[in-house]
Amino acid sequence: MTHITLKLTLAAACLAALAGCNLPNPEARQWLKDSSAAAAAGENDRAIQLSSRFLQEYPKLEESAEAYYIRGLARSRTDQRAPARDDLEAALKLTKRKDLLALAHMELGSMAYQADDVPGSESHFRAVLVNLPPAQSPADQAAYRLARVLQRQGRWNDADLFFDRVIYLFPQGELSRLARTQVRATHWAIQAGAYADPTQAQNTQRRLSQAGLSAQVDKEMRDDSLMYLVRVGSFATLEAGQSDLEKVKRLCRDAFMTAAR
């Protein structure tokens, strides 16, 4: 799953909340502001340094939840997964702010998905949706990713509910475009190739068939162009197709699993 940055949401949420915080040390307020700005700019090492400075002085205030979130996000981006998870969970324990709860759950859900923790990712993405108004970002990201998690488990009808949510509440967004390509899928298939030329598609199909793999050519419109997709198999869940995927990759190294209608 492609990682979608939350830096604009992060900056808006954290900086807006800081306007009302009342810290004993005015300098600490600036550390928190600067750490938020650094994270929003992708300056992860600086974000970690400034938020850590804040947390050394104020580890248990409600405002500390922002510092834990900022540090957790920056650590996640720099592949420090275990300490990132600890920071994000600390943020959840300290805050009552729904926007910050949603952001922390969003990052934890993404980390869980990347670690193939399907139940964990589902739980976190659902928590994002509980804590945000339906049409407020990153509800679109959470709903789209939750739909993909449900598809992975073969829960196709449940997935469609969340794809539809993205399509209708965020009609102009990139995730809405992607959701339209995924909604109403009914099974997983192995995509061995996608061609504008039907002859190339037929050649790939023939090569797979000669290797004892049942391949078919499907037609699909993509960006106003007709494409010929060579696909193998029909699987209820993502995991069910992994064995055959390895066989297909021996002939078509770029093959991958895809949700299919």
Phi, psi and omega in degrees: 000133181290133177286129180252120186292144179251021192295324180290317177298316179303310183298315181296315183292312185289316183292324178296318182292328183294337183300333183254001186280150187233082183270145178300326183254110181301329180296325180295324177300321179291324177301318182292317177299313183292325178293322178295315179296321179296317179296319180296330180272000181080013179271077191293319181296319179293320178299318178296316182298313184289319179292326177294322177298317178298315184290333175298326182269325184226078184279345190234005177287160175297324178296338179297336179301323178296317180296319177297319179296312181300314180294320178298318178297314180296322178292322177298318181294335180255022173062030172262073195293313183296309177295329176298315180298319179298317181295316182294322177291327175295321177299317179299322182289329187268332189263151170246359181286125183294323181295320180287324173301316181296317181295318180295317177296325181298314181290320177296322177296318178296318179296319180296319180297316180296334179269010182062027174268084186295311178300319180296316180295319178300315181299315182292318180294324176294323179294325175302313184292329177293327188263001181234148168302146187304327185259016181256128176294143010265036176299329178294318179295317181294317181294319179295314181292323177298319178300319179293323177297317180294320175300319181303328180270001182080018180264071192293316181294320177297319179299319182299327179300321183277327172299316179299322178300316178295315184298317187272330181269338180229059191296336183264357186277161178296325179292330176296319178297316180294321180299323180296332179279344185253333186295149181069015172292153184234350182195169173263145175222163176264120177268116182269338180182157176226125188226145171278336181262117182297332180295320177297320178298317180295324178295319178293319178300317181296319181296320178291320180296321179294337178270007178086016180255132182278104184246150176222161178251121176252148176258140180208138176277129177226117181051049177068014178238139177278123180244149178250114186255126178265119185231151181233130170080172175214117188232141182288324181232164179298316183296329183295337183264001188296322181296313179292330178300318179297324177294317181294323182295338177293335179255327181228093192295339180266012180297150180207163177279139179219146173285133187230153179267000000 
